[in-house]
């Protein structure tokens, strides 16, 4: 191939013909330089023809050859060429085509023929440099497809313009949807409600530089009056789908109440009760307590959805996508369909349900002596709200009240042990924010009542014992660990926002670990989580590991599989918790905007950075920028007035009185 060096060649590049000078030859490759500075590697089989040696001014020569080729292309009638090729039944090469057409196949004519047929791009088909005429049926189909593609492109352009007009609409009356745009609007709705990423998503994504596709879809549907009345904009804009697919719902309906596992312990003789908020429908846990041999036997009964939700089935896949039930002011987005999470697997009062039950023995002084757990069957005899449980603790006279008092006593002993081991508790006041029928209500939600404390303490204990069992039996699980802080942490007995911030910032983040490690905040040497399998997918996964070992079955997850699943779930759960906080803040600010604008109330300064001051409203535990002429200090109490509230921007402006 040395003879090609320093010659001008015409070669097949990326779907086009290219002219260039061969600057170097190899075994089966050439280095070819075109009009630019770049050198391309070209296979010898890609070379169509040679146009002679390059002169010292090769750029001028390339331009001359290009001009000659263009002149010859004007002489070629592709229609005539194609008809002749079909009639003769020939599949000639480019050189033969040029010879038959012109009488002689010169390099210029061969190059012109190649470019002309490529330019036509209809009657002949190319496979690199091999060509053949298309049959009339093929050409007809290509023209039909091109016409359809052009029609779709035209519709896209009209849709793009119509969408821009809709987004720019300023009137109050809904914009009518032309028949041509009905499909686009329907696809936009499907994208929002079900996550279907149809053709419309590209148009939605490109419509506005500072708006996401979901934000554009919401505005489109609102302006056209197509957004469902019960649609939760906060969920939609964040890609949270409250509903389930038809397949998942159909599968859930096929499940029955029958508990097939004959190896379960029966706790049907126990007086079991649950304690939850009045609105809670996913009952993950229940308790029992009886006095025996001068001590106490406590039952911690955890719902066992794993006996009907199998690893890898459609219910399991749905739970992976929403690994944490979301409790928002406007709605609840459950991890499982209602039939599973609120009925068949929930510890519903009066119904036999599968459970993973811990049986824990205590001395009269509250010292834990024995413990075990196993798959079981339980029946909750009484469902209590926290308010009812607290009232029973005060003046109840029945057996449930007695059990509650015993549990509270034992819970206080467990808490003392954890605190003696370094455990710390931080309780920030909480609010219950609800939006119903467009009305926003805000009420205090005390999470530090006696009933809350006893439930929390026994859930912590059950999770701790599950971790101990995993260590003892060498079962791969994921532990939750927390390293000790660098600086000492002091629990805040009475909530003060600036002191709370100061101490909480010293705490290290909890993390996942494949090895048992201490959890500083809880004051425990090891810890995992199994106590909320209806609301947290991670708990269900760990529960499956333990239950399989208890039954002598093969473990469903390897350690690597387990960590991959839980690491992904933990990230998604973190995002969901952030959504809950964002939604609560939005609706609290909306409540303040509607009802408290201009009102005066007490507040505490929580941050001072030069002229920037942040204060927290004592009543609503919400923070805003404080405008004040006086010099202030962190922790200072004062009276403020709410001047401005912007829920969409998550911003509130306060003025010192």
C-alpha positions as CSV (number, residue, x, y, z in Angstrom):
1,X,0.0,0.0,0.0
2,X,3.0,2.3,-0.1
3,X,1.9,3.4,-3.5
4,X,-1.0,5.3,-1.8
5,X,1.2,7.5,0.3
6,X,0.8,11.2,-0.6
7,X,-2.1,10.5,-2.9
8,X,-5.6,12.0,-2.7
9,X,-8.3,9.4,-1.9
10,X,-12.0,9.5,-1.7
11,X,-13.2,7.3,1.2
12,X,-16.3,6.3,3.1
13,X,-16.3,8.2,6.4
14,X,-19.2,8.4,8.9
15,X,-22.2,8.0,6.5
16,X,-20.6,10.4,4.0
17,X,-17.8,10.5,1.4
18,X,-14.6,12.3,2.3
19,X,-11.6,13.6,0.4
20,X,-8.2,13.6,1.9
21,X,-4.4,13.1,1.5
22,X,-2.8,9.8,2.6
23,X,0.1,10.9,4.9
24,X,1.0,7.4,6.2
25,X,0.3,3.8,5.3
26,X,0.0,0.7,7.5
27,X,-0.7,-3.0,7.0
28,X,-4.5,-2.4,6.4
29,X,-4.9,1.1,7.6
30,X,-4.2,4.6,6.3
31,X,-3.7,7.9,8.0
32,X,-5.6,10.5,6.0
33,X,-5.6,14.2,6.4
34,X,-8.5,16.3,5.1
35,X,-8.9,20.1,4.9
36,X,-8.6,20.4,8.7
37,X,-5.7,19.6,11.0
38,X,-7.1,16.3,12.2
39,X,-5.8,13.0,10.8
40,X,-8.2,10.1,10.5
41,X,-7.5,6.4,10.6
42,X,-9.1,4.8,7.5
43,X,-9.4,1.1,6.6
44,X,-8.2,0.3,3.0
45,X,-11.6,-1.2,2.3
46,X,-13.2,2.2,2.9
47,X,-11.3,3.8,0.0
48,X,-13.5,4.3,-3.0
49,X,-11.0,5.7,-5.5
50,X,-7.7,7.6,-5.8
51,X,-7.4,11.1,-7.5
52,X,-3.6,11.1,-8.0
53,X,-0.7,12.5,-6.1
54,X,-1.0,15.5,-3.9
55,X,0.9,18.6,-4.8
56,X,2.6,20.9,-2.3
57,X,-0.5,22.9,-2.2
58,X,-2.8,19.9,-1.5
59,X,-5.6,22.1,-0.1
60,X,-6.0,23.9,-3.4
61,X,-6.1,20.5,-5.2
62,X,-8.7,19.1,-2.8
63,X,-10.9,22.2,-3.6
64,X,-10.4,21.7,-7.3
65,X,-11.4,18.0,-7.1
66,X,-14.4,18.8,-5.0
67,X,-15.6,21.4,-7.6
68,X,-15.2,18.9,-10.4
69,X,-17.2,16.3,-8.5
70,X,-20.1,18.8,-7.9
71,X,-20.2,19.6,-11.6
72,X,-20.4,16.0,-12.6
73,X,-23.1,15.3,-10.0
74,X,-25.4,17.8,-11.8
75,X,-25.3,15.5,-14.9
76,X,-26.6,12.4,-13.1
77,X,-30.3,11.5,-13.3
78,X,-30.9,9.1,-10.4
79,X,-34.4,8.2,-11.5
80,X,-33.0,7.0,-14.8
81,X,-30.2,5.1,-13.1
82,X,-32.6,3.4,-10.8
83,X,-35.0,2.3,-13.5
84,X,-32.2,1.0,-15.6
85,X,-30.7,-1.0,-12.7
86,X,-34.1,-2.5,-11.9
87,X,-34.8,-3.4,-15.6
88,X,-31.4,-4.9,-16.1
89,X,-31.5,-6.7,-12.7
90,X,-28.0,-5.5,-12.0
91,X,-26.3,-4.9,-8.7
92,X,-23.3,-3.1,-10.1
93,X,-20.7,-1.4,-8.1
94,X,-20.1,2.3,-8.2
95,X,-17.4,2.0,-10.9
96,X,-19.7,-0.2,-13.1
97,X,-22.6,2.3,-12.6
98,X,-20.4,5.2,-13.7
99,X,-19.0,3.3,-16.7
100,X,-22.6,2.3,-17.9
101,X,-23.9,5.8,-17.4
102,X,-21.0,7.9,-18.7
103,X,-19.3,5.4,-21.0
104,X,-16.1,5.7,-18.9
105,X,-15.5,5.4,-15.2
106,X,-13.0,8.1,-14.2
107,X,-12.2,8.8,-10.5
108,X,-14.2,12.0,-10.6
109,X,-17.2,10.3,-12.1
110,X,-17.1,7.4,-9.5
111,X,-16.9,10.0,-6.7
112,X,-19.7,12.0,-8.2
113,X,-21.9,8.8,-8.5
114,X,-21.3,7.9,-4.9
115,X,-22.3,11.3,-3.6
116,X,-25.3,11.7,-5.9
117,X,-26.8,8.4,-4.7
118,X,-26.1,9.2,-1.1
119,X,-27.7,12.6,-1.6
120,X,-30.8,10.9,-3.0
121,X,-30.9,8.5,-0.1
122,X,-34.0,6.7,-1.5
123,X,-33.7,4.6,-4.6
124,X,-30.4,2.9,-3.7
125,X,-29.3,1.4,-0.5
126,X,-25.7,1.4,0.7
127,X,-23.8,-1.0,2.8
128,X,-20.6,1.0,3.0
129,X,-19.4,1.0,-0.7
130,X,-21.7,-1.8,-1.9
131,X,-25.0,-0.6,-3.4
132,X,-28.2,-2.1,-4.8
133,X,-31.4,-0.6,-6.1
134,X,-34.5,-0.7,-3.9
135,X,-37.7,-2.3,-5.0
136,X,-40.7,0.1,-5.6
137,X,-42.5,-1.4,-2.6
138,X,-39.5,-0.5,-0.4
139,X,-39.4,3.1,-1.7
140,X,-43.1,3.4,-1.1
141,X,-42.7,2.3,2.5
142,X,-39.8,4.7,3.1
143,X,-41.8,7.6,1.7
144,X,-44.7,6.6,3.9
145,X,-42.4,6.5,7.0
146,X,-40.8,9.8,6.1
147,X,-44.2,11.4,5.7
148,X,-45.4,10.1,9.0
149,X,-42.1,11.2,10.7
150,X,-42.6,14.7,9.2
151,X,-46.2,14.8,10.4
152,X,-45.1,13.8,13.9
153,X,-42.4,16.5,13.8
154,X,-45.0,19.0,12.7
155,X,-47.3,18.0,15.6
156,X,-44.4,18.2,18.0
157,X,-43.7,21.7,16.9
158,X,-47.4,22.7,17.2
159,X,-47.5,21.1,20.6
160,X,-44.4,22.9,21.7
161,X,-45.9,26.2,20.7
162,X,-49.3,25.4,22.3
163,X,-47.6,24.3,25.5
164,X,-45.6,27.6,25.6
165,X,-48.9,29.5,25.1
166,X,-50.5,27.6,27.9
167,X,-47.6,28.2,30.3
168,X,-47.8,31.9,29.5
169,X,-51.5,32.1,30.1
170,X,-52.5,34.6,32.7
171,X,-56.3,34.4,32.8
172,X,-58.5,32.6,35.4
173,X,-60.6,30.6,32.9
174,X,-59.3,27.1,31.9
175,X,-57.6,26.9,28.5
176,X,-59.4,24.6,26.1
177,X,-57.5,21.6,24.9
178,X,-57.5,21.1,21.1
179,X,-58.3,17.6,19.9
180,X,-54.8,17.3,18.5
181,X,-53.3,17.9,22.0
182,X,-55.5,15.5,23.9
183,X,-52.9,12.7,23.7
184,X,-50.2,15.0,24.9
185,X,-52.3,16.1,27.9
186,X,-53.2,12.5,28.7
187,X,-49.5,11.5,28.6
188,X,-48.6,14.4,30.9
189,X,-51.3,13.2,33.4
190,X,-50.0,9.6,33.2
191,X,-46.5,10.8,33.8
192,X,-47.5,12.7,36.9
193,X,-49.8,10.1,38.4
194,X,-48.1,6.9,37.5
195,X,-44.6,7.8,36.4
196,X,-45.1,6.6,32.8
197,X,-42.2,8.3,30.9
198,X,-44.0,8.7,27.5
199,X,-43.1,10.8,24.5
200,X,-44.5,13.9,26.3
201,X,-41.7,14.0,28.9
202,X,-39.2,15.4,26.5
203,X,-41.4,18.3,25.6
204,X,-42.2,18.9,29.3
205,X,-38.5,18.8,30.2
206,X,-37.6,21.4,27.6
207,X,-40.5,23.8,28.0
208,X,-39.0,26.0,30.7
209,X,-35.4,26.4,31.8
210,X,-36.1,26.9,35.5
211,X,-39.0,24.4,35.8
212,X,-38.8,20.6,36.1
213,X,-40.8,18.4,33.8
214,X,-43.2,17.6,36.7
215,X,-43.6,21.3,37.5
216,X,-44.5,22.0,33.9
217,X,-46.9,19.1,33.8
218,X,-48.7,20.4,36.9
219,X,-49.0,23.9,35.5
220,X,-50.3,22.5,32.2
221,X,-52.9,20.4,33.9
222,X,-54.0,23.2,36.2
223,X,-54.3,25.8,33.5
224,X,-56.3,23.4,31.3
225,X,-58.5,22.3,34.3
226,X,-57.3,18.7,33.9
227,X,-55.6,18.3,37.3
228,X,-57.7,16.0,39.5
229,X,-59.3,17.7,42.4
230,X,-57.7,15.3,44.9
231,X,-54.3,15.5,43.4
232,X,-51.5,16.4,45.9
233,X,-49.2,18.8,44.1
234,X,-46.4,18.2,46.6
235,X,-46.4,14.5,46.0
236,X,-46.6,14.9,42.2
237,X,-43.8,17.4,41.9
238,X,-41.6,15.1,43.9
239,X,-42.4,12.0,41.9
240,X,-44.3,10.2,44.7
241,X,-47.1,8.0,43.4
242,X,-49.7,7.4,46.1
243,X,-51.4,4.6,44.2
244,X,-50.3,1.2,43.2
245,X,-50.3,-0.5,39.8
246,X,-53.2,-2.7,38.8
247,X,-51.0,-5.8,39.0
248,X,-50.0,-5.1,42.6
249,X,-53.5,-4.4,43.7
250,X,-54.8,-7.5,41.9
251,X,-52.1,-9.6,43.6
252,X,-53.0,-8.1,47.0
253,X,-56.6,-9.0,46.6
254,X,-55.8,-12.6,45.9
255,X,-54.1,-13.0,49.4
256,X,-56.1,-14.5,52.2
257,X,-56.2,-14.3,56.0
258,X,-55.2,-17.9,56.4
259,X,-51.9,-18.3,58.3
260,X,-50.4,-21.3,56.7
261,X,-47.3,-21.7,58.8
262,X,-48.0,-24.5,61.4
263,X,-44.7,-23.9,63.2
264,X,-45.8,-20.7,64.8
265,X,-46.1,-20.3,68.5
266,X,-49.6,-19.4,69.7
267,X,-50.0,-16.3,71.9
268,X,-53.8,-16.3,71.5
269,X,-54.2,-16.7,75.3
270,X,-52.3,-13.5,76.0
271,X,-54.0,-10.1,76.7
272,X,-52.4,-8.2,73.8
273,X,-53.0,-4.5,73.2
274,X,-51.6,-2.0,70.7
275,X,-50.9,1.7,71.3
276,X,-50.8,4.1,68.3
277,X,-52.0,7.5,67.1
278,X,-55.8,7.6,66.4
279,X,-55.1,8.0,62.7
280,X,-52.6,5.1,62.4
281,X,-53.9,2.2,60.3
282,X,-50.6,0.2,59.8
283,X,-50.3,-1.4,63.3
284,X,-46.8,-2.7,63.3
285,X,-46.5,-3.6,67.0
286,X,-48.4,-4.6,70.1
287,X,-47.5,-5.5,73.7
288,X,-48.5,-7.8,76.5
289,X,-47.4,-8.1,80.1
290,X,-48.2,-10.6,82.8
291,X,-46.9,-11.2,86.3
292,X,-45.3,-14.6,86.8
293,X,-43.2,-16.2,89.6
294,X,-42.6,-12.9,91.3
295,X,-41.5,-11.1,88.1
296,X,-42.8,-10.1,84.8
297,X,-43.1,-11.6,81.3
298,X,-43.4,-9.1,78.5
299,X,-44.4,-9.8,75.0
300,X,-43.3,-7.5,72.2
301,X,-45.3,-8.6,69.1
302,X,-44.2,-7.3,65.7
303,X,-46.3,-7.7,62.5
304,X,-44.9,-10.3,60.1
305,X,-45.8,-9.3,56.5
306,X,-42.9,-11.6,55.3
307,X,-45.3,-14.6,55.5
308,X,-47.3,-13.2,52.6
309,X,-45.0,-10.7,50.9
310,X,-42.3,-12.8,49.4
311,X,-38.8,-11.6,48.3
312,X,-39.0,-10.5,44.6
313,X,-42.8,-10.7,44.2
314,X,-44.7,-7.6,42.9
315,X,-45.6,-6.4,46.4
316,X,-42.0,-6.6,47.4
317,X,-40.9,-4.7,44.3
318,X,-43.5,-2.0,45.0
319,X,-42.2,-1.7,48.6
320,X,-38.6,-1.3,47.3
321,X,-39.7,1.7,45.3
322,X,-41.4,3.4,48.3
323,X,-39.4,1.9,51.2
324,X,-40.8,4.2,53.9
325,X,-44.5,5.1,54.5
326,X,-44.9,8.8,54.1
327,X,-47.1,10.7,56.6
328,X,-47.8,14.0,55.0
329,X,-50.3,16.8,56.0
330,X,-52.4,16.1,53.0
331,X,-52.3,12.3,52.8
332,X,-50.5,9.1,53.8
333,X,-48.5,7.2,51.2
334,X,-48.2,3.6,52.5
335,X,-45.5,1.2,51.7
336,X,-48.0,-1.6,51.0
337,X,-51.5,-1.5,49.5
338,X,-54.2,-1.0,52.0
339,X,-55.3,-4.7,52.0
340,X,-51.8,-5.8,53.0
341,X,-50.4,-3.0,55.2
342,X,-53.7,-2.0,56.9
343,X,-55.5,-5.3,57.0
344,X,-53.9,-8.7,56.4
345,X,-50.5,-8.0,57.9
346,X,-51.6,-5.3,60.4
347,X,-52.2,-6.3,64.0
348,X,-55.9,-5.4,63.7
349,X,-57.8,-5.7,67.0
350,X,-59.9,-8.9,67.2
351,X,-58.2,-10.7,64.3
352,X,-55.6,-13.5,64.4
353,X,-52.4,-12.2,62.8
354,X,-48.9,-13.5,62.1
355,X,-46.2,-12.0,64.2
356,X,-42.6,-12.1,65.2
357,X,-43.0,-12.2,69.0
358,X,-40.3,-11.5,71.6
359,X,-40.9,-13.0,75.1
360,X,-38.8,-11.2,77.7
361,X,-38.5,-12.1,81.4
362,X,-37.9,-9.5,84.1
363,X,-37.3,-9.7,87.9
364,X,-39.6,-7.8,90.2
365,X,-36.9,-5.1,90.3
366,X,-37.0,-4.7,86.6
367,X,-33.8,-6.7,85.6
368,X,-34.0,-8.6,82.4
369,X,-33.4,-12.3,82.9
370,X,-34.4,-14.3,79.8
371,X,-35.5,-13.6,76.3
372,X,-36.5,-15.4,73.1
373,X,-38.4,-14.7,70.0
374,X,-40.2,-16.8,67.4
375,X,-42.8,-16.6,64.6
376,X,-46.2,-16.6,66.3
377,X,-49.9,-16.0,66.0
378,X,-51.4,-13.2,68.1
379,X,-54.7,-11.5,68.5
380,X,-54.8,-7.9,69.7
381,X,-57.7,-7.7,72.2
382,X,-57.7,-3.9,72.5
383,X,-56.5,-1.0,70.4
384,X,-55.5,2.0,72.4
385,X,-54.6,5.5,71.3
386,X,-51.8,7.2,73.2
387,X,-54.3,9.5,74.9
388,X,-56.3,6.4,76.1
389,X,-53.2,4.6,77.3
390,X,-52.0,7.7,79.2
391,X,-55.4,8.0,80.9
392,X,-55.4,4.3,81.9
393,X,-51.9,4.9,83.4
394,X,-53.4,7.6,85.6
395,X,-56.7,6.1,86.8
396,X,-57.4,2.8,85.0
397,X,-58.6,0.0,87.1
398,X,-58.7,-3.0,84.7
399,X,-56.0,-5.6,83.8
400,X,-54.8,-3.5,80.8
401,X,-54.2,-0.5,83.0
402,X,-52.2,-2.8,85.4
403,X,-50.1,-4.1,82.5
404,X,-49.5,-0.6,81.3
405,X,-48.2,0.5,84.7
406,X,-45.9,-2.6,84.9
407,X,-44.6,-1.8,81.4
408,X,-44.0,1.8,82.2
409,X,-42.0,0.7,85.3
410,X,-39.9,-1.7,83.3
411,X,-39.4,0.8,80.5
412,X,-38.1,3.3,83.0
413,X,-35.6,0.7,84.2
414,X,-34.5,0.0,80.6
415,X,-34.1,3.7,80.0
416,X,-32.0,4.2,83.1
417,X,-29.7,1.4,82.0
418,X,-29.2,2.9,78.5
419,X,-28.6,6.4,80.0
420,X,-26.0,4.9,82.4
421,X,-24.3,3.4,79.4
422,X,-24.1,6.8,77.8
423,X,-27.4,7.0,75.9
424,X,-28.9,10.4,75.4
425,X,-32.4,11.5,74.3
426,X,-33.4,14.7,72.6
427,X,-37.0,15.6,72.4
428,X,-38.1,18.5,70.3
429,X,-41.7,19.5,70.5
430,X,-43.7,18.4,67.4
431,X,-46.9,19.6,65.7
432,X,-49.5,17.6,64.0
433,X,-50.4,19.4,60.7
434,X,-53.3,18.2,58.7
435,X,-54.9,19.5,55.5
436,X,-58.5,18.4,54.9
437,X,-60.8,20.0,52.4
438,X,-58.3,22.8,51.9
439,X,-58.4,23.7,55.6
440,X,-55.1,23.5,57.5
441,X,-55.1,22.6,61.2
442,X,-52.1,22.7,63.5
443,X,-52.2,21.0,67.0
444,X,-49.4,20.1,69.5
445,X,-48.2,16.5,69.2
446,X,-46.5,15.5,72.4
447,X,-44.2,12.5,71.7
448,X,-42.8,12.4,75.2
449,X,-45.8,11.1,77.1
450,X,-45.6,8.0,79.3
451,X,-47.3,5.8,76.7
452,X,-44.9,7.1,74.0
453,X,-41.9,6.3,76.3
454,X,-43.0,2.8,77.1
455,X,-43.7,1.9,73.5
456,X,-40.4,3.4,72.3
457,X,-38.4,1.6,75.0
458,X,-39.8,-1.8,74.2
459,X,-39.3,-1.3,70.4
460,X,-35.7,-0.3,71.1
461,X,-35.3,-3.4,73.3
462,X,-36.8,-5.7,70.6
463,X,-34.4,-4.3,68.0
464,X,-31.5,-4.7,70.4
465,X,-32.4,-8.3,71.1
466,X,-32.8,-9.0,67.3
467,X,-29.2,-7.7,66.9
468,X,-27.9,-9.9,69.7
469,X,-29.6,-13.0,68.2
470,X,-27.9,-12.2,64.8
471,X,-24.5,-12.0,66.5
472,X,-25.0,-15.1,68.5
473,X,-26.1,-17.2,65.5
474,X,-23.8,-15.5,63.0
475,X,-26.7,-14.3,60.8
476,X,-25.7,-11.7,58.3
477,X,-27.7,-8.5,59.1
478,X,-27.1,-4.8,58.8
479,X,-26.5,-3.1,62.1
480,X,-27.2,0.6,62.8
481,X,-24.3,2.2,64.5
482,X,-23.4,5.7,65.8
483,X,-20.0,6.8,66.8
484,X,-19.5,8.8,70.1
485,X,-19.2,12.6,69.7
486,X,-15.9,14.4,69.9
487,X,-17.3,16.8,72.5
488,X,-19.5,15.7,75.5
489,X,-23.3,15.8,74.9
490,X,-25.7,16.9,77.5
491,X,-29.4,15.9,77.3
492,X,-31.8,18.8,77.2
493,X,-34.5,18.2,79.9
494,X,-36.5,21.3,79.0
495,X,-36.5,22.2,75.3
496,X,-34.6,25.4,74.5
497,X,-34.1,25.7,70.7
498,X,-30.5,27.2,70.8
499,X,-29.4,24.6,73.4
500,X,-31.0,21.8,71.4
501,X,-29.1,22.9,68.3
502,X,-25.9,23.2,70.1
503,X,-26.1,19.6,71.5
504,X,-27.6,17.9,68.4
505,X,-24.8,19.2,66.2
506,X,-22.3,17.3,68.3
507,X,-24.0,14.0,67.6
508,X,-22.5,11.9,64.8
509,X,-24.8,10.6,62.0
510,X,-26.1,7.1,62.4
511,X,-24.7,4.7,59.7
512,X,-25.1,1.2,58.4
513,X,-22.5,-1.4,59.3
514,X,-22.1,-5.1,58.4
515,X,-20.3,-5.6,61.7
516,X,-21.9,-5.2,65.1
517,X,-20.9,-1.8,66.5
518,X,-22.1,0.4,69.4
519,X,-24.9,2.9,68.9
520,X,-23.9,5.9,71.1
521,X,-27.2,7.7,71.2
522,X,-29.1,4.6,72.4
523,X,-26.4,3.5,74.8
524,X,-26.4,0.0,73.3
525,X,-23.5,-2.1,72.2
526,X,-25.4,-3.4,69.1
527,X,-28.6,-2.4,67.3
528,X,-30.6,-3.3,64.2
529,X,-34.2,-2.6,63.2
530,X,-37.1,-5.0,62.8
531,X,-39.9,-3.3,64.7
532,X,-41.7,-1.5,61.8
533,X,-41.9,-3.9,58.9
534,X,-45.2,-2.4,57.5
535,X,-43.7,1.1,57.3
536,X,-40.0,0.5,56.8
537,X,-38.7,-1.9,54.1
538,X,-35.3,-2.2,55.8
539,X,-37.1,-3.8,58.9
540,X,-38.9,-6.3,56.6
541,X,-35.6,-7.3,55.1
542,X,-33.9,-7.9,58.4
543,X,-37.0,-9.7,59.7
544,X,-36.8,-12.1,56.8
545,X,-33.2,-13.0,57.6
546,X,-34.1,-13.8,61.3
547,X,-37.3,-15.7,60.5
548,X,-35.5,-17.9,57.9
549,X,-32.9,-18.8,60.5
550,X,-35.5,-19.5,63.1
551,X,-37.2,-22.0,60.7
552,X,-33.9,-23.6,59.7
553,X,-34.3,-22.3,56.1
554,X,-31.8,-20.9,53.7
555,X,-31.2,-17.2,54.4
556,X,-32.8,-15.1,51.7
557,X,-30.0,-12.5,51.5
558,X,-26.2,-12.8,51.4
559,X,-24.3,-10.1,53.2
560,X,-23.4,-8.3,50.0
561,X,-27.0,-8.5,48.8
562,X,-28.3,-7.3,52.1
563,X,-26.0,-4.3,52.2
564,X,-26.8,-3.3,48.6
565,X,-30.6,-3.5,49.3
566,X,-30.4,-1.6,52.6
567,X,-27.9,1.0,51.4
568,X,-30.3,1.9,48.5
569,X,-33.3,1.8,50.8
570,X,-31.6,3.9,53.4
571,X,-30.8,6.6,50.8
572,X,-34.4,6.6,49.5
573,X,-35.8,6.6,53.0
574,X,-33.6,9.7,53.8
575,X,-35.1,11.5,50.8
576,X,-38.6,10.6,51.9
577,X,-38.0,11.8,55.4
578,X,-36.7,15.1,53.9
579,X,-40.0,15.3,51.9
580,X,-42.0,14.9,55.0
581,X,-40.1,17.7,56.7
582,X,-40.5,19.9,53.6
583,X,-44.2,19.2,53.4
584,X,-44.8,19.9,57.0
585,X,-42.9,23.1,56.8
586,X,-44.8,24.2,53.7
587,X,-48.2,23.6,55.2
588,X,-47.3,25.1,58.6
589,X,-46.1,28.3,56.8
590,X,-49.4,28.2,54.8
591,X,-51.3,28.0,58.1
592,X,-49.3,31.0,59.5
593,X,-49.9,33.0,56.3
594,X,-53.6,32.4,56.4
595,X,-54.2,32.7,60.2
596,X,-51.3,34.4,62.0
597,X,-50.0,37.2,59.7
598,X,-49.5,40.3,61.7
599,X,-50.0,38.4,65.0
600,X,-47.6,39.0,67.9
601,X,-46.1,36.0,69.8
602,X,-43.1,34.9,71.8
603,X,-39.9,33.7,70.1
604,X,-36.3,32.7,70.9
605,X,-33.2,33.9,69.0
606,X,-31.4,30.8,67.7
607,X,-28.7,32.3,65.4
608,X,-26.9,35.6,65.0
609,X,-24.4,36.1,62.2
610,X,-23.7,39.8,61.8
611,X,-27.0,41.4,60.7
612,X,-28.6,38.1,60.0
613,X,-30.8,36.9,62.9
614,X,-32.9,33.7,63.0
615,X,-35.6,33.2,65.6
616,X,-37.9,30.4,66.5
617,X,-41.6,30.9,67.3
618,X,-42.2,29.3,70.7
619,X,-45.8,28.2,69.9
620,X,-45.2,26.8,66.4
621,X,-41.5,25.6,66.7
622,X,-40.9,27.3,63.3
623,X,-38.0,29.6,62.4
624,X,-37.9,32.8,60.4
625,X,-35.6,35.7,59.6
626,X,-35.9,38.3,62.3
627,X,-35.7,42.0,61.5
628,X,-34.5,44.0,64.5
629,X,-32.6,47.2,65.1
630,X,-31.3,46.2,68.5
631,X,-28.3,44.0,69.1
632,X,-29.5,40.5,70.0
633,X,-27.9,37.4,71.5
634,X,-28.5,33.7,70.9
635,X,-31.0,32.4,73.5
636,X,-32.6,35.8,74.0
637,X,-36.4,35.7,74.5
638,X,-38.5,38.4,72.9
639,X,-41.8,39.2,71.3
640,X,-42.1,39.2,67.5
641,X,-44.7,39.9,64.9
642,X,-45.1,37.8,61.7
643,X,-44.7,40.2,58.9
644,X,-44.4,38.1,55.8
645,X,-44.7,34.4,55.0
646,X,-43.8,32.7,51.7
647,X,-44.6,29.0,51.8
648,X,-43.4,28.3,48.2
649,X,-40.0,29.8,49.1
650,X,-40.0,28.2,52.6
651,X,-39.4,31.6,54.1
652,X,-40.9,33.6,57.0
653,X,-40.0,37.2,58.0
654,X,-40.4,38.3,61.7
655,X,-40.2,41.7,63.2
656,X,-39.2,42.4,66.8
657,X,-41.8,44.3,68.8
